Amino acid sequence: MGNLQPGRNERPELSERELSYITLHTNFTRKQIDDFHVRFLTYYPRGYINFDQFCDLYSNELKHLQSSRPLLERLFHHIDTDKDGRLNFKEILFFKAISLPETDNNEKLRWIFVLYDTNQDRKIDQREFLDLCYLVYHIHGHLLTKNRLDELKHLFAKFDINGDGQLNCYEFLQLCKQCTDLLEFLAPMFNNTTWNIKKDDLSTFTKTNELTSNKIEYLIKRTKFSREQVSHYYEIFRTRCHSGRLTKNEFVNFYQQLLPSTSSEIYSEFIFRAFDNLSKDGFIQFDEFLIAIYIHSNASTPREKLEWLYNAYDRDGDGIIDYNELNQIIHALFVLHGIDKEKHSVAYVTYEIMTILDLNNDDKISKQEFLNMLKDKELTNFLAPSFVKQN
């Protein structure tokens, strides 16, 4: 019969672009990726697996469930990003990466959100929420009683912070963090994860700007400012802002000082969202103000600056920047930089930047792809104008 396994030179190899993308989005080294790839092709020489093979591969991971097949079907469809009905090496490897115990919990929660957003509109309405609750109760072998259903409806309404009848990614994450019993039902594929959600992180930032000892300790750790510096900035903030918080108009007046142009109102809309990142109440609290001061100082690293800026550009908070979001950003930057839209096309520049940053060609820019922009100084100066003075 001869050797049915293809030779190494006949196997589908990873391109340099694919390797760069995988190392950028995972904690795997190139050697680990290569070793995984060789092992994968040893068992699956065609370079992909079908649904039955996926079930064989992962059913043991879900053996604690009463009925794992409905979840396996949903996982398979979600992991199959190119929707060709099979899973290639990269798709399997990314699922392995997100499943690791050491992977950031917020990243896992965003992944869960996308998994259960069945119509992919970046919102989970009440019907979708209750459907996924029926699903997870079923796979765990539990009956969803009427009383529990009413509790879940109340829970949905509680975390629908903006009252639009839907949970966006941020609202869904807050629900998961405060309801860890439900989270464990929603995330059985991460059975090896300890959901050590820090309750202090959820309660430290309240509507009040009182400088408690917990806040001081958090801000020292978060900003690397000394206790004296935190107290100093607090006194300045309270002196200049008698209400204890900044409105959007007050913020724009302040932020214009950091920008290369006075035509900054449109661009400041994006930045205001990044400032108002902790309480998300439409005002700038002292905590948010101090973290932003730190981010714009020379004490923060270029990576910290871009991570913070990414939150401003990711307008719906779903963990990715799509073409429409990028197009709005470019439009605001054209105004800020005084670029003539008659001579230069916003749509073309958006497409060009998307092509540069979108390494896997999925028409989305992840945070890791955005941070990769640090290698391109000209692009960084264009997309991060408020940080140019610190370069």
C-alpha positions as CSV (number, residue, x, y, z in Angstrom):
1,M,0.0,0.0,0.0
2,G,2.9,2.3,0.7
3,N,2.9,5.3,2.9
4,L,-0.4,7.0,2.8
5,Q,0.7,10.0,4.9
6,P,1.8,12.9,2.7
7,G,5.4,13.9,2.9
8,R,6.3,17.1,4.7
9,N,6.8,18.9,1.4
10,E,3.3,17.9,0.3
11,R,1.6,19.2,3.4
12,P,-0.2,22.5,3.3
13,E,2.3,24.9,4.9
14,L,1.5,28.1,6.8
15,S,2.5,31.3,5.0
16,E,4.6,34.0,6.7
17,R,1.5,36.2,6.9
18,E,-0.5,33.4,8.6
19,L,2.3,32.8,11.1
20,S,2.5,36.5,11.9
21,Y,-1.2,36.7,12.4
22,I,-1.3,33.6,14.7
23,T,1.6,34.8,16.9
24,L,0.0,38.3,17.1
25,H,-3.3,36.9,18.3
26,T,-2.1,34.1,20.6
27,N,0.5,33.5,23.2
28,F,2.0,30.7,21.2
29,T,5.6,30.9,20.0
30,R,6.4,30.1,16.3
31,K,8.0,26.8,17.4
32,Q,4.8,25.9,19.3
33,I,2.7,26.8,16.3
34,D,4.9,24.7,14.0
35,D,4.8,21.8,16.4
36,F,1.0,22.0,16.6
37,H,0.7,22.2,12.9
38,V,2.9,19.1,12.3
39,R,0.8,17.2,14.9
40,F,-2.5,18.3,13.4
41,L,-1.4,17.2,9.9
42,T,-0.2,13.9,11.2
43,Y,-3.8,13.1,12.4
44,Y,-5.6,15.1,9.7
45,P,-3.4,15.1,6.6
46,R,-6.0,16.9,4.5
47,G,-5.5,19.9,6.7
48,Y,-9.1,20.1,8.1
49,I,-11.6,18.2,10.2
50,N,-15.3,17.6,9.7
51,F,-18.0,17.9,12.4
52,D,-17.9,14.2,13.5
53,Q,-14.1,14.5,13.9
54,F,-14.6,17.7,15.9
55,C,-17.0,15.9,18.2
56,D,-14.5,13.1,18.7
57,L,-11.9,15.6,19.5
58,Y,-13.8,17.7,22.0
59,S,-16.7,15.6,23.4
60,N,-14.4,14.5,26.2
61,E,-13.9,18.1,27.2
62,L,-17.7,18.4,27.6
63,K,-18.3,15.1,29.3
64,H,-19.6,16.9,32.3
65,L,-22.7,18.0,30.3
66,Q,-25.9,16.0,30.1
67,S,-26.3,16.7,26.4
68,S,-23.2,18.2,24.7
69,R,-24.2,17.8,21.0
70,P,-26.3,21.1,20.7
71,L,-23.3,23.0,22.1
72,L,-20.9,21.2,19.9
73,E,-23.0,22.1,16.8
74,R,-23.0,25.8,17.8
75,L,-19.3,25.7,18.6
76,F,-18.4,24.1,15.3
77,H,-20.4,26.7,13.4
78,H,-18.9,29.5,15.3
79,I,-15.3,28.3,15.0
80,D,-15.8,27.7,11.3
81,T,-15.1,31.4,10.5
82,D,-14.9,30.9,6.7
83,K,-18.2,28.9,6.8
84,D,-16.9,26.1,4.5
85,G,-18.4,23.4,6.7
86,R,-15.0,22.2,8.1
87,L,-12.3,23.4,10.5
88,N,-8.8,24.1,9.3
89,F,-5.7,24.3,11.5
90,K,-6.0,28.0,12.2
91,E,-9.6,27.8,13.3
92,I,-8.8,24.9,15.7
93,L,-5.7,26.6,17.0
94,F,-7.6,29.8,17.8
95,F,-10.2,27.8,19.7
96,K,-7.4,26.1,21.6
97,A,-5.9,29.5,22.4
98,I,-9.2,31.0,23.7
99,S,-9.8,27.9,25.8
100,L,-6.5,28.1,27.7
101,P,-6.9,28.8,31.5
102,E,-4.4,31.7,31.3
103,T,-6.4,33.5,28.5
104,D,-7.8,36.8,29.8
105,N,-11.3,36.4,31.1
106,N,-12.6,39.5,29.4
107,E,-11.4,38.1,26.1
108,K,-13.3,34.9,26.8
109,L,-16.4,36.8,27.7
110,R,-16.4,38.7,24.5
111,W,-15.9,35.4,22.6
112,I,-19.0,34.0,24.4
113,F,-21.0,37.1,23.5
114,V,-20.3,36.6,19.8
115,L,-21.0,32.8,20.1
116,Y,-24.5,33.5,21.4
117,D,-25.2,36.5,19.2
118,T,-27.0,34.2,16.7
119,N,-28.0,36.9,14.1
120,Q,-24.6,38.6,14.4
121,D,-25.9,42.1,14.8
122,R,-23.7,42.7,17.9
123,K,-26.7,42.8,20.1
124,I,-28.5,40.1,22.1
125,D,-32.2,40.9,22.4
126,Q,-34.5,39.3,25.0
127,R,-35.5,36.5,22.7
128,E,-31.9,35.5,21.9
129,F,-31.1,35.8,25.6
130,L,-33.9,33.5,26.7
131,D,-33.2,31.0,23.8
132,L,-29.6,30.7,25.0
133,C,-30.8,30.2,28.6
134,Y,-33.1,27.4,27.4
135,L,-30.1,25.9,25.5
136,V,-27.6,26.0,28.4
137,Y,-30.2,24.7,30.9
138,H,-30.9,21.8,28.5
139,I,-27.3,20.8,27.9
140,H,-26.7,20.8,31.7
141,G,-29.8,18.6,32.2
142,H,-31.7,21.3,34.2
143,L,-35.3,22.4,33.8
144,L,-35.9,26.1,33.2
145,T,-38.8,26.7,35.6
146,K,-41.3,29.6,35.2
147,N,-39.9,31.3,38.3
148,R,-36.4,31.1,37.0
149,L,-37.5,32.3,33.6
150,D,-39.1,35.4,35.3
151,E,-35.8,35.9,37.2
152,L,-33.9,35.8,33.9
153,K,-36.2,38.3,32.3
154,H,-35.7,40.7,35.3
155,L,-31.9,40.1,35.0
156,F,-32.0,41.0,31.3
157,A,-33.9,44.3,32.0
158,K,-31.5,45.1,34.9
159,F,-28.4,45.0,32.6
160,D,-30.1,46.6,29.6
161,I,-28.4,49.8,30.8
162,N,-29.4,52.0,27.9
163,G,-33.0,50.6,27.8
164,D,-33.0,49.7,24.1
165,G,-34.3,46.2,24.7
166,Q,-31.0,44.6,23.8
167,L,-27.7,43.7,25.5
168,N,-24.6,45.1,23.8
169,C,-21.2,43.5,24.5
170,Y,-20.5,45.8,27.5
171,E,-23.9,45.1,29.1
172,F,-23.5,41.4,28.5
173,L,-20.1,41.4,30.1
174,Q,-21.4,43.2,33.2
175,L,-24.2,40.6,33.5
176,C,-21.7,37.7,33.3
177,K,-19.4,39.3,35.8
178,Q,-22.1,39.9,38.4
179,C,-23.9,36.6,37.8
180,T,-21.1,34.0,37.9
181,D,-23.6,31.2,38.5
182,L,-25.3,31.9,35.2
183,L,-21.9,32.5,33.6
184,E,-20.8,29.0,34.5
185,F,-23.9,27.7,32.7
186,L,-23.2,29.9,29.6
187,A,-19.5,28.8,29.4
188,P,-19.2,25.1,29.9
189,M,-16.6,25.0,27.1
190,F,-14.3,26.8,29.5
191,N,-14.6,24.3,32.2
192,N,-11.0,24.7,33.2
193,T,-11.4,28.4,33.8
194,T,-11.7,29.9,37.3
195,W,-13.9,32.9,36.9
196,N,-12.1,35.0,39.5
197,I,-14.1,38.1,38.7
198,K,-12.9,40.8,41.2
199,K,-16.0,42.3,42.8
200,D,-13.9,45.3,43.7
201,D,-13.4,46.1,40.0
202,L,-17.2,46.3,39.7
203,S,-17.9,48.4,42.8
204,T,-14.9,50.7,43.0
205,F,-16.2,53.1,40.4
206,T,-19.5,54.5,41.6
207,K,-21.5,57.6,40.8
208,T,-19.7,59.5,43.6
209,N,-16.2,61.0,43.2
210,E,-15.3,60.5,46.8
211,L,-11.6,59.5,46.9
212,T,-11.8,56.3,49.0
213,S,-8.8,54.3,50.1
214,N,-9.8,51.5,47.6
215,K,-9.9,54.0,44.8
216,I,-6.5,55.4,45.7
217,E,-4.9,52.0,45.8
218,Y,-6.5,51.0,42.5
219,L,-5.4,54.3,40.8
220,I,-1.8,54.0,42.2
221,K,-1.6,50.5,40.7
222,R,-3.4,51.5,37.4
223,T,-1.5,54.7,36.7
224,K,1.9,54.2,38.5
225,F,1.3,57.7,40.0
226,S,2.3,58.1,43.7
227,R,-0.3,58.7,46.4
228,E,0.7,62.3,46.6
229,Q,0.2,62.7,42.8
230,V,-3.2,61.1,42.9
231,S,-4.2,63.5,45.8
232,H,-2.8,66.5,43.9
233,Y,-4.7,65.7,40.7
234,Y,-7.8,65.1,42.8
235,E,-7.6,68.6,44.3
236,I,-7.1,70.1,40.8
237,F,-10.1,68.2,39.5
238,R,-12.4,69.3,42.3
239,T,-11.2,72.9,42.1
240,R,-11.9,73.2,38.4
241,C,-14.9,71.0,38.3
242,H,-17.2,71.9,41.2
243,S,-19.9,69.4,40.2
244,G,-17.4,66.6,40.6
245,R,-17.6,65.4,37.0
246,L,-17.0,66.8,33.5
247,T,-19.7,67.1,30.9
248,K,-19.0,66.4,27.2
249,N,-18.7,70.1,26.4
250,E,-16.3,70.7,29.3
251,F,-14.3,67.7,28.1
252,V,-14.0,69.0,24.5
253,N,-12.6,72.3,25.7
254,F,-10.0,70.5,27.8
255,Y,-9.1,67.9,25.1
256,Q,-8.5,70.4,22.3
257,Q,-5.3,71.3,24.1
258,L,-3.9,67.9,23.3
259,L,-4.8,67.9,19.6
260,P,-2.9,69.3,16.6
261,S,-6.0,71.2,15.4
262,T,-8.8,73.2,16.8
263,S,-11.3,71.4,14.6
264,S,-11.6,68.6,17.1
265,E,-15.2,68.3,18.1
266,I,-16.1,65.3,15.9
267,Y,-12.9,63.5,16.8
268,S,-13.4,64.3,20.5
269,E,-16.7,62.4,20.3
270,F,-14.7,59.2,19.9
271,I,-12.2,60.1,22.6
272,F,-15.0,61.0,25.1
273,R,-16.2,57.4,24.9
274,A,-12.8,56.2,25.9
275,F,-12.6,58.6,28.8
276,D,-16.1,57.6,30.0
277,N,-15.0,53.9,30.0
278,L,-15.5,53.0,33.7
279,S,-18.9,54.3,34.6
280,K,-20.3,54.8,31.1
281,D,-22.7,57.4,32.4
282,G,-22.1,60.2,30.0
283,F,-19.8,62.1,32.3
284,I,-16.1,62.1,33.1
285,Q,-15.5,61.0,36.7
286,F,-12.2,61.7,38.5
287,D,-11.1,58.0,38.2
288,E,-11.6,58.2,34.4
289,F,-10.0,61.6,34.2
290,L,-6.8,60.5,36.1
291,I,-6.4,57.3,34.0
292,A,-6.7,59.4,30.9
293,I,-4.1,61.9,32.2
294,Y,-1.8,58.9,32.8
295,I,-2.4,57.5,29.3
296,H,-1.5,60.8,27.7
297,S,1.6,61.3,29.9
298,N,5.1,60.0,29.1
299,A,4.8,57.5,31.9
300,S,2.5,55.2,29.9
301,T,3.9,53.0,27.2
302,P,3.0,53.2,23.5
303,R,1.1,49.9,23.8
304,E,-1.0,51.3,26.8
305,K,-1.8,54.4,24.7
306,L,-3.1,52.4,21.8
307,E,-5.0,50.0,23.9
308,W,-6.8,52.9,25.5
309,L,-7.4,54.5,22.1
310,Y,-8.8,51.3,20.7
311,N,-11.7,51.6,23.2
312,A,-12.6,54.9,21.7
313,Y,-12.6,53.6,18.2
314,D,-14.5,50.4,19.0
315,R,-17.8,52.4,19.3
316,D,-20.1,49.4,20.2
317,G,-17.6,47.8,22.5
318,D,-17.7,44.4,20.8
319,G,-13.9,43.9,20.7
320,I,-13.4,44.6,17.0
321,I,-13.4,47.6,14.7
322,D,-15.3,47.0,11.4
323,Y,-15.2,49.0,8.2
324,N,-18.1,51.3,9.1
325,E,-16.5,52.2,12.5
326,L,-13.1,52.8,10.8
327,N,-14.8,54.9,8.1
328,Q,-16.3,57.2,10.8
329,I,-12.9,57.5,12.4
330,I,-11.2,58.4,9.2
331,H,-13.9,61.0,8.5
332,A,-13.3,62.6,11.9
333,L,-9.5,62.5,11.3
334,F,-9.9,64.2,7.9
335,V,-11.6,67.1,9.7
336,L,-9.1,67.1,12.4
337,H,-6.1,67.1,10.1
338,G,-7.7,69.5,7.6
339,I,-7.5,67.0,4.7
340,D,-9.5,68.0,1.6
341,K,-12.2,65.4,1.0
342,E,-12.5,66.7,-2.6
343,K,-9.0,65.6,-3.3
344,H,-8.8,62.5,-1.1
345,S,-11.5,59.9,-0.6
346,V,-12.4,58.9,2.9
347,A,-13.7,55.6,1.6
348,Y,-10.4,54.9,-0.2
349,V,-8.2,55.8,2.8
350,T,-10.5,53.6,5.0
351,Y,-10.1,50.7,2.6
352,E,-6.3,51.2,2.4
353,I,-5.9,51.3,6.2
354,M,-8.2,48.3,6.6
355,T,-6.0,46.4,4.2
356,I,-2.9,47.2,6.1
357,L,-4.2,46.3,9.6
358,D,-6.6,43.5,8.8
359,L,-4.0,40.6,8.6
360,N,-6.5,37.8,8.2
361,N,-8.8,39.5,5.7
362,D,-12.0,39.1,7.7
363,D,-12.9,42.8,7.3
364,K,-12.4,43.4,11.0
365,I,-9.6,44.9,13.0
366,S,-8.9,43.2,16.3
367,K,-7.1,44.9,19.2
368,Q,-4.0,42.8,18.5
369,E,-4.0,43.9,14.8
370,F,-4.5,47.5,15.9
371,L,-1.6,47.3,18.3
372,N,0.5,45.9,15.5
373,M,0.3,49.4,14.0
374,L,3.1,50.4,16.3
375,K,5.5,49.1,13.6
376,D,4.2,51.9,11.3
377,K,5.1,55.3,12.7
378,E,3.3,57.3,9.9
379,L,0.1,55.4,10.4
380,T,0.3,55.7,14.2
381,N,0.7,59.4,13.9
382,F,-2.3,59.6,11.7
383,L,-4.6,57.4,13.8
384,A,-3.4,58.5,17.2
385,P,-3.0,62.3,16.8
386,S,-3.4,63.1,20.5
387,F,-0.3,61.0,21.3
388,V,2.0,62.7,18.8
389,K,3.4,65.1,21.3
390,Q,4.5,62.2,23.4
391,N,6.4,60.5,20.6
